[in-house]
Amino acid sequence: MKPDSSLSELRLALLGFKSVWRSVIVISLIIGLLGFTSTVYMLEVYDRVVTSRSVTTLLMLTVVAFGAYAVMEVLEKIRSRMLWSVGIQFELKLVDRVYNAMFDGLLKKQMGGALTVQNDLRTVREFFNNPALSAVFEVPMALVAVVLIFFINPLLGWAAFVGALMQTFVAWLLQRASRKPLLEAQRRSQEAQIYAEASLRNTQVMESMGMMPAVMAQWQKKQQAFLAFQARASESAGGLNAVSKLLQQLMGSVMLGLAAWMLLEHSLNGGSSMMIISSVLAGRLLTPLTQVVQQWSALVSVTASWTRLEQLLALVPARASNMALPAPKGELIVEALTAAPPGQAQPVLRGVQFGLPPGCVLGVIGPSASGKTSLARLLMGIWVPMAGKVRLDGADVHIWDKEELGPYLGYLPQGVELMEGTLAENIARFGDVDMGRVQDAARLVGLHEFILSLPDGYETAVGRDGGLLSGGQRQRVALARALFGNPVLVVLDEPNSSLDEAGDAALSQAIQVMKSRGTTFVVITHRTSVLSVTDRLLLLRDGTQQMYGPTAEVMQKLMPAQVPTQAAPVVAQGA
């Protein structure tokens, strides 16, 4: 049977646990039946023990009751463990898909941040063990209770039904009063957390320029807004929760009093024992509704998380599994490329086209905001072109499976970022650490001797975001990462912006060595030092291709004042 395509991926994932849900329903029904143990025990004591005055009967009834309680406790533990296990399996089933969607959404700027997605998936998983979900499985037993009360007396049945309606009305009022402030409180809490984490990444700047009080004030405003909405939601929920508990307590007394009146009027079927039974059944009817009301904030939270996850997975489709392609050799073709940043309609590149054979080094120059960094992202397949193609050995790099293509590419972005781990792990791209290849990449960029001088060598931790290294050291490690494994195409965006003269020379030497191995390079730069190793130059201005050709020819056409100089480097900003 094919899955219903109209269902979301989350719902389809839940359907994969049908056998577990059936087992949980059966266990819940048995638990519901065993929940009447105290009532049955009390009636039997009055009917059998008091009249017969038999200690043996009392002992046997007590043993049976204790056994029922023990079985009920075991079944509740089993149900809780099953639901907890489903939550874990549900998360494991979706974690890769959600992570990829989060990753692709951030790349395409279709979502705000990763923190919300991670919290949402955790919230959904944790709800599987929430009492409110267990209450849902007890609803069938509540319906049985209603039917039994109607059998005792229709008037009692209608009284219990009215009580359930009142409890449902309280739940509706709670939803209406608290949902918006709860959702807003969650949003403000996430904003405050994201702001705090961003602030902690800039502690040196904040401390050096005395920004701490101002930044703290901004964080406190966000935190106070969160607390205000949370207080508003708690105030609304608190009063209605009290009403819900009051209704549950009143229902037992109302049912008992009403049944007693009917007994006096000789209209209660089953005699005096039905007074107690009807009261207990009414309590069983309201218990699931009361639990739902008490867990309302959790229900609102998981509903919002579920909705956001569904929207994310619908917005960012699963990655298509394309046919495996042969290993590329490094021939790069750019065909009439026009592109805009994700989510924007105004092109930042228009009609760029060129071709590079394997082993060719292209230098890309131009003023800030001319589209150079945008071109780098398109060459790596990060952005989707509005028109045109970027082809590597004839295949579109954007649709090429990145896990398959990635080892053949090297990329050094303008904003260098390292991941928390060791130097060896960062250079090896957090794959299998082949120390021979890691050291080869480090030697290429002149980093090997420096790493060996460290107490832990290649096992030295770089810290969060590479914070334990200097700017130049981070750039060299990122450059070694880009050259790791002898990729066939390497795109370097301002690779020498943080390098000294020795680093500059090591960069040029590395490009020459890799070029001799057949690697194609695209080097975006504002400094002329690296242009000496390029074969061709591309000049961009205002997103258009102004000049393209052999380096010597393009340099000859450019006036000296227009050529970027090493003495006055300029770093492109978001080009």
VENKAJO-V242643 format. One record per residue. N is the residue number from 1. RES is the residue in one small letter. OMEGA is omega in whole degrees, 0 to 359 (none if undefined). NEAR is the number of other ideal C-beta (glycine too) atoms within 10 Angstrom. Layout:
<<N & RES & OMEGA & NEAR> <N & RES & OMEGA & NEAR>>
//
This chain:
<<1 & m & 182 & 3> <2 & k & 179 & 4> <3 & p & 179 & 11> <4 & d & 183 & 9> <5 & s & 180 & 6> <6 & s & 179 & 6> <7 & l & 178 & 12> <8 & s & 180 & 15> <9 & e & 179 & 19> <10 & l & 180 & 18> <11 & r & 177 & 13> <12 & l & 178 & 13> <13 & a & 178 & 16> <14 & l & 181 & 15> <15 & l & 178 & 11> <16 & g & 181 & 13> <17 & f & 183 & 19> <18 & k & 182 & 9> <19 & s & 178 & 8> <20 & v & 180 & 15> <21 & w & 179 & 15> <22 & r & 179 & 10> <23 & s & 180 & 14> <24 & v & 179 & 21> <25 & i & 179 & 14> <26 & v & 179 & 13> <27 & i & 180 & 16> <28 & s & 177 & 21> <29 & l & 179 & 15> <30 & i & 178 & 15> <31 & i & 179 & 21> <32 & g & 178 & 21> <33 & l & 179 & 14> <34 & l & 178 & 19> <35 & g & 178 & 18> <36 & f & 183 & 18> <37 & t & 183 & 17> <38 & s & 180 & 13> <39 & t & 180 & 17> <40 & v & 180 & 17> <41 & y & 181 & 17> <42 & m & 180 & 16> <43 & l & 181 & 16> <44 & e & 177 & 17> <45 & v & 179 & 15> <46 & y & 185 & 13> <47 & d & 188 & 11> <48 & r & 188 & 15> <49 & v & 184 & 18> <50 & v & 181 & 11> <51 & t & 182 & 9> <52 & s & 182 & 11> <53 & r & 182 & 9> <54 & s & 177 & 13> <55 & v & 180 & 9> <56 & t & 178 & 9> <57 & t & 178 & 15> <58 & l & 181 & 16> <59 & l & 181 & 11> <60 & m & 178 & 14> <61 & l & 180 & 18> <62 & t & 178 & 13> <63 & v & 179 & 10> <64 & v & 180 & 14> <65 & a & 179 & 17> <66 & f & 178 & 12> <67 & g & 178 & 12> <68 & a & 178 & 18> <69 & y & 181 & 14> <70 & a & 179 & 11> <71 & v & 180 & 14> <72 & m & 180 & 17> <73 & e & 178 & 12> <74 & v & 180 & 11> <75 & l & 177 & 16> <76 & e & 176 & 15> <77 & k & 179 & 10> <78 & i & 179 & 14> <79 & r & 178 & 20> <80 & s & 180 & 15> <81 & r & 179 & 11> <82 & m & 180 & 18> <83 & l & 177 & 21> <84 & w & 179 & 14> <85 & s & 177 & 14> <86 & v & 178 & 21> <87 & g & 179 & 19> <88 & i & 181 & 13> <89 & q & 177 & 16> <90 & f & 179 & 19> <91 & e & 180 & 17> <92 & l & 181 & 10> <93 & k & 186 & 18> <94 & l & 190 & 19> <95 & v & 180 & 13> <96 & d & 180 & 10> <97 & r & 180 & 18> <98 & v & 180 & 22> <99 & y & 179 & 14> <100 & n & 178 & 14> <101 & a & 177 & 24> <102 & m & 181 & 23> <103 & f & 180 & 15> <104 & d & 179 & 17> <105 & g & 177 & 20> <106 & l & 178 & 16> <107 & l & 183 & 16> <108 & k & 180 & 16> <109 & k & 179 & 12> <110 & q & 180 & 14> <111 & m & 186 & 19> <112 & g & 184 & 13> <113 & g & 184 & 16> <114 & a & 185 & 14> <115 & l & 181 & 13> <116 & t & 181 & 21> <117 & v & 180 & 22> <118 & q & 178 & 14> <119 & n & 181 & 17> <120 & d & 180 & 23> <121 & l & 178 & 21> <122 & r & 179 & 13> <123 & t & 179 & 19> <124 & v & 180 & 22> <125 & r & 182 & 21> <126 & e & 182 & 16> <127 & f & 180 & 20> <128 & f & 179 & 21> <129 & n & 181 & 17> <130 & n & 179 & 18> <131 & p & 180 & 13> <132 & a & 179 & 17> <133 & l & 176 & 20> <134 & s & 179 & 20> <135 & a & 178 & 20> <136 & v & 181 & 15> <137 & f & 178 & 20> <138 & e & 179 & 19> <139 & v & 178 & 15> <140 & p & 179 & 14> <141 & m & 176 & 20> <142 & a & 177 & 19> <143 & l & 176 & 11> <144 & v & 179 & 16> <145 & a & 179 & 26> <146 & v & 181 & 17> <147 & v & 180 & 10> <148 & l & 179 & 18> <149 & i & 177 & 28> <150 & f & 178 & 15> <151 & f & 179 & 14> <152 & i & 177 & 21> <153 & n & 181 & 19> <154 & p & 180 & 10> <155 & l & 176 & 16> <156 & l & 179 & 26> <157 & g & 179 & 20> <158 & w & 177 & 12> <159 & a & 178 & 19> <160 & a & 180 & 29> <161 & f & 177 & 15> <162 & v & 178 & 12> <163 & g & 177 & 22> <164 & a & 177 & 20> <165 & l & 179 & 11> <166 & m & 178 & 17> <167 & q & 177 & 23> <168 & t & 179 & 14> <169 & f & 177 & 12> <170 & v & 178 & 22> <171 & a & 178 & 18> <172 & w & 177 & 11> <173 & l & 179 & 16> <174 & l & 178 & 25> <175 & q & 183 & 17> <176 & r & 186 & 11> <177 & a & 190 & 18> <178 & s & 187 & 22> <179 & r & 182 & 18> <180 & k & 178 & 15> <181 & p & 178 & 20> <182 & l & 179 & 26> <183 & l & 179 & 17> <184 & e & 177 & 17> <185 & a & 177 & 24> <186 & q & 181 & 23> <187 & r & 180 & 15> <188 & r & 178 & 20> <189 & s & 179 & 18> <190 & q & 177 & 17> <191 & e & 180 & 18> <192 & a & 181 & 20> <193 & q & 178 & 18> <194 & i & 180 & 16> <195 & y & 180 & 16> <196 & a & 180 & 14> <197 & e & 177 & 11> <198 & a & 179 & 12> <199 & s & 181 & 17> <200 & l & 178 & 10> <201 & r & 182 & 12> <202 & n & 184 & 11> <203 & t & 182 & 13> <204 & q & 179 & 9> <205 & v & 182 & 11> <206 & m & 182 & 17> <207 & e & 185 & 10> <208 & s & 184 & 8> <209 & m & 175 & 9> <210 & g & 184 & 8> <211 & m & 188 & 15> <212 & m & 181 & 12> <213 & p & 181 & 9> <214 & a & 179 & 11> <215 & v & 178 & 17> <216 & m & 178 & 13> <217 & a & 178 & 9> <218 & q & 179 & 14> <219 & w & 180 & 17> <220 & q & 177 & 11> <221 & k & 179 & 13> <222 & k & 180 & 18> <223 & q & 179 & 17> <224 & q & 177 & 12> <225 & a & 177 & 17> <226 & f & 182 & 20> <227 & l & 180 & 14> <228 & a & 179 & 14> <229 & f & 178 & 20> <230 & q & 179 & 18> <231 & a & 179 & 12> <232 & r & 179 & 17> <233 & a & 180 & 24> <234 & s & 179 & 16> <235 & e & 179 & 13> <236 & s & 183 & 20> <237 & a & 183 & 21> <238 & g & 181 & 11> <239 & g & 181 & 13> <240 & l & 174 & 21> <241 & n & 178 & 18> <242 & a & 177 & 11> <243 & v & 180 & 17> <244 & s & 178 & 25> <245 & k & 179 & 14> <246 & l & 179 & 11> <247 & l & 180 & 20> <248 & q & 180 & 19> <249 & q & 180 & 13> <250 & l & 184 & 13> <251 & m & 179 & 23> <252 & g & 181 & 17> <253 & s & 180 & 11> <254 & v & 181 & 18> <255 & m & 180 & 26> <256 & l & 179 & 16> <257 & g & 180 & 12> <258 & l & 179 & 20> <259 & a & 178 & 27> <260 & a & 178 & 14> <261 & w & 179 & 13> <262 & m & 178 & 19> <263 & l & 178 & 15> <264 & l & 179 & 9> <265 & e & 180 & 8> <266 & h & 180 & 6> <267 & s & 181 & 11> <268 & l & 179 & 22> <269 & n & 175 & 10> <270 & g & 176 & 14> <271 & g & 188 & 8> <272 & s & 181 & 11> <273 & s & 181 & 14> <274 & m & 176 & 21> <275 & m & 182 & 22> <276 & i & 183 & 17> <277 & i & 181 & 20> <278 & s & 179 & 27> <279 & s & 180 & 23> <280 & v & 180 & 22> <281 & l & 178 & 25> <282 & a & 176 & 29> <283 & g & 178 & 20> <284 & r & 180 & 21> <285 & l & 185 & 26> <286 & l & 184 & 25> <287 & t & 180 & 19> <288 & p & 180 & 23> <289 & l & 179 & 23> <290 & t & 179 & 21> <291 & q & 178 & 18> <292 & v & 179 & 22> <293 & v & 182 & 27> <294 & q & 181 & 17> <295 & q & 187 & 19> <296 & w & 181 & 24> <297 & s & 177 & 19> <298 & a & 178 & 18> <299 & l & 179 & 20> <300 & v & 182 & 22> <301 & s & 183 & 22> <302 & v & 177 & 21> <303 & t & 178 & 17> <304 & a & 180 & 17> <305 & s & 179 & 22> <306 & w & 181 & 18> <307 & t & 180 & 14> <308 & r & 179 & 18> <309 & l & 178 & 24> <310 & e & 180 & 15> <311 & q & 179 & 12> <312 & l & 182 & 21> <313 & l & 177 & 20> <314 & a & 182 & 11> <315 & l & 182 & 13> <316 & v & 182 & 21> <317 & p & 177 & 10> <318 & a & 181 & 12> <319 & r & 179 & 15> <320 & a & 177 & 7> <321 & s & 182 & 7> <322 & n & 178 & 12> <323 & m & 180 & 5> <324 & a & 181 & 7> <325 & l & 177 & 14> <326 & p & 180 & 7> <327 & a & 181 & 10> <328 & p & 179 & 22> <329 & k & 175 & 15> <330 & g & 177 & 21> <331 & e & 184 & 18> <332 & l & 178 & 24> <333 & i & 176 & 15> <334 & v & 187 & 23> <335 & e & 173 & 15> <336 & a & 190 & 12> <337 & l & 173 & 24> <338 & t & 186 & 16> <339 & a & 175 & 24> <340 & a & 176 & 18> <341 & p & 179 & 15> <342 & p & 179 & 15> <343 & g & 180 & 8> <344 & q & 183 & 10> <345 & a & 182 & 7> <346 & q & 182 & 7> <347 & p & 173 & 19> <348 & v & 173 & 23> <349 & l & 182 & 27> <350 & r & 171 & 18> <351 & g & 180 & 13> <352 & v & 178 & 25> <353 & q & 177 & 13> <354 & f & 178 & 17> <355 & g & 180 & 14> <356 & l & 174 & 20> <357 & p & 178 & 13> <358 & p & 178 & 17> <359 & g & 179 & 18> <360 & c & 179 & 19> <361 & v & 179 & 22> <362 & l & 172 & 23> <363 & g & 179 & 24> <364 & v & 182 & 28> <365 & i & 180 & 27> <366 & g & 180 & 24> <367 & p & 177 & 16> <368 & s & 179 & 13> <369 & a & 178 & 17> <370 & s & 178 & 22> <371 & g & 185 & 25> <372 & k & 180 & 26> <373 & t & 176 & 22> <374 & s & 178 & 24> <375 & l & 180 & 29> <376 & a & 181 & 24> <377 & r & 178 & 18> <378 & l & 179 & 26> <379 & l & 179 & 24> <380 & m & 180 & 22> <381 & g & 180 & 21> <382 & i & 178 & 17> <383 & w & 176 & 23> <384 & v & 179 & 13> <385 & p & 171 & 21> <386 & m & 178 & 14> <387 & a & 180 & 13> <388 & g & 183 & 18> <389 & k & 167 & 18> <390 & v & 185 & 22> <391 & r & 173 & 18> <392 & l & 186 & 23> <393 & d & 176 & 19> <394 & g & 182 & 10> <395 & a & 180 & 16> <396 & d & 184 & 14> <397 & v & 183 & 21> <398 & h & 183 & 16> <399 & i & 178 & 14> <400 & w & 178 & 20> <401 & d & 186 & 14> <402 & k & 177 & 15> <403 & e & 179 & 8> <404 & e & 185 & 12> <405 & l & 188 & 21> <406 & g & 181 & 17> <407 & p & 180 & 15> <408 & y & 181 & 20> <409 & l & 172 & 21> <410 & g & 184 & 26> <411 & y & 173 & 21> <412 & l & 181 & 22> <413 & p & 180 & 18> <414 & q & 176 & 18> <415 & g & 185 & 9> <416 & v & 176 & 23> <417 & e & 174 & 9> <418 & l & 179 & 23> <419 & m & 182 & 13> <420 & e & 184 & 14> <421 & g & 180 & 15> <422 & t & 176 & 17> <423 & l & 181 & 27> <424 & a & 180 & 19> <425 & e & 179 & 20> <426 & n & 180 & 24> <427 & i & 181 & 30> <428 & a & 178 & 22> <429 & r & 178 & 17> <430 & f & 171 & 13> <431 & g & 176 & 11> <432 & d & 183 & 7> <433 & v & 173 & 15> <434 & d & 188 & 13> <435 & m & 177 & 11> <436 & g & 180 & 7> <437 & r & 178 & 15> <438 & v & 180 & 24> <439 & q & 177 & 18> <440 & d & 178 & 18> <441 & a & 179 & 24> <442 & a & 178 & 26> <443 & r & 181 & 16> <444 & l & 183 & 22> <445 & v & 177 & 24> <446 & g & 185 & 19> <447 & l & 188 & 21> <448 & h & 183 & 17> <449 & e & 178 & 9> <450 & f & 182 & 13> <451 & i & 179 & 23> <452 & l & 180 & 11> <453 & s & 180 & 8> <454 & l & 182 & 11> <455 & p & 182 & 6> <456 & d & 177 & 10> <457 & g & 182 & 12> <458 & y & 177 & 20> <459 & e & 179 & 14> <460 & t & 178 & 15> <461 & a & 181 & 14> <462 & v & 182 & 20> <463 & g & 180 & 12> <464 & r & 182 & 12> <465 & d & 180 & 14> <466 & g & 187 & 23> <467 & g & 180 & 13> <468 & l & 179 & 14> <469 & l & 175 & 19> <470 & s & 180 & 10> <471 & g & 179 & 12> <472 & g & 179 & 16> <473 & q & 177 & 19> <474 & r & 182 & 20> <475 & q & 179 & 24> <476 & r & 177 & 27> <477 & v & 179 & 24> <478 & a & 177 & 24> <479 & l & 177 & 29> <480 & a & 177 & 28> <481 & r & 179 & 26> <482 & a & 183 & 24> <483 & l & 184 & 24> <484 & f & 175 & 22> <485 & g & 180 & 21> <486 & n & 179 & 17> <487 & p & 182 & 23> <488 & v & 177 & 25> <489 & l & 180 & 25> <490 & v & 176 & 26> <491 & v & 182 & 26> <492 & l & 180 & 27> <493 & d & 184 & 25> <494 & e & 186 & 25> <495 & p & 183 & 30> <496 & n & 183 & 25> <497 & s & 181 & 18> <498 & s & 184 & 17> <499 & l & 173 & 22> <500 & d & 183 & 10> <501 & e & 179 & 10> <502 & a & 178 & 10> <503 & g & 177 & 20> <504 & d & 180 & 16> <505 & a & 179 & 14> <506 & a & 178 & 20> <507 & l & 180 & 26> <508 & s & 179 & 18> <509 & q & 180 & 14> <510 & a & 180 & 26> <511 & i & 180 & 23> <512 & q & 180 & 13> <513 & v & 181 & 14> <514 & m & 177 & 22> <515 & k & 179 & 19> <516 & s & 177 & 9> <517 & r & 177 & 12> <518 & g & 181 & 14> <519 & t & 175 & 23> <520 & t & 182 & 25> <521 & f & 165 & 28> <522 & v & 186 & 27> <523 & v & 177 & 26> <524 & i & 186 & 26> <525 & t & 171 & 24> <526 & h & 184 & 20> <527 & r & 187 & 21> <528 & t & 187 & 16> <529 & s & 184 & 17> <530 & v & 182 & 22> <531 & l & 181 & 20> <532 & s & 181 & 11> <533 & v & 181 & 18> <534 & t & 175 & 25> <535 & d & 182 & 17> <536 & r & 179 & 20> <537 & l & 174 & 22> <538 & l & 178 & 24> <539 & l & 177 & 21> <540 & l & 174 & 24> <541 & r & 180 & 15> <542 & d & 176 & 13> <543 & g & 180 & 23> <544 & t & 181 & 15> <545 & q & 182 & 20> <546 & q & 180 & 15> <547 & m & 174 & 16> <548 & y & 178 & 18> <549 & g & 177 & 15> <550 & p & 185 & 12> <551 & t & 183 & 17> <552 & a & 181 & 11> <553 & e & 181 & 13> <554 & v & 179 & 21> <555 & m & 180 & 18> <556 & q & 181 & 9> <557 & k & 182 & 13> <558 & l & 175 & 16> <559 & m & 181 & 6> <560 & p & 183 & 7> <561 & a & 182 & 6> <562 & q & 182 & 11> <563 & v & 177 & 13> <564 & p & 182 & 17> <565 & t & 180 & 13> <566 & q & 184 & 15> <567 & a & 182 & 7> <568 & a & 182 & 8> <569 & p & 177 & 15> <570 & v & 181 & 13> <571 & v & 179 & 12> <572 & a & 180 & 20> <573 & q & 173 & 9> <574 & g & 182 & 11> <575 & a & none & 24>>
//
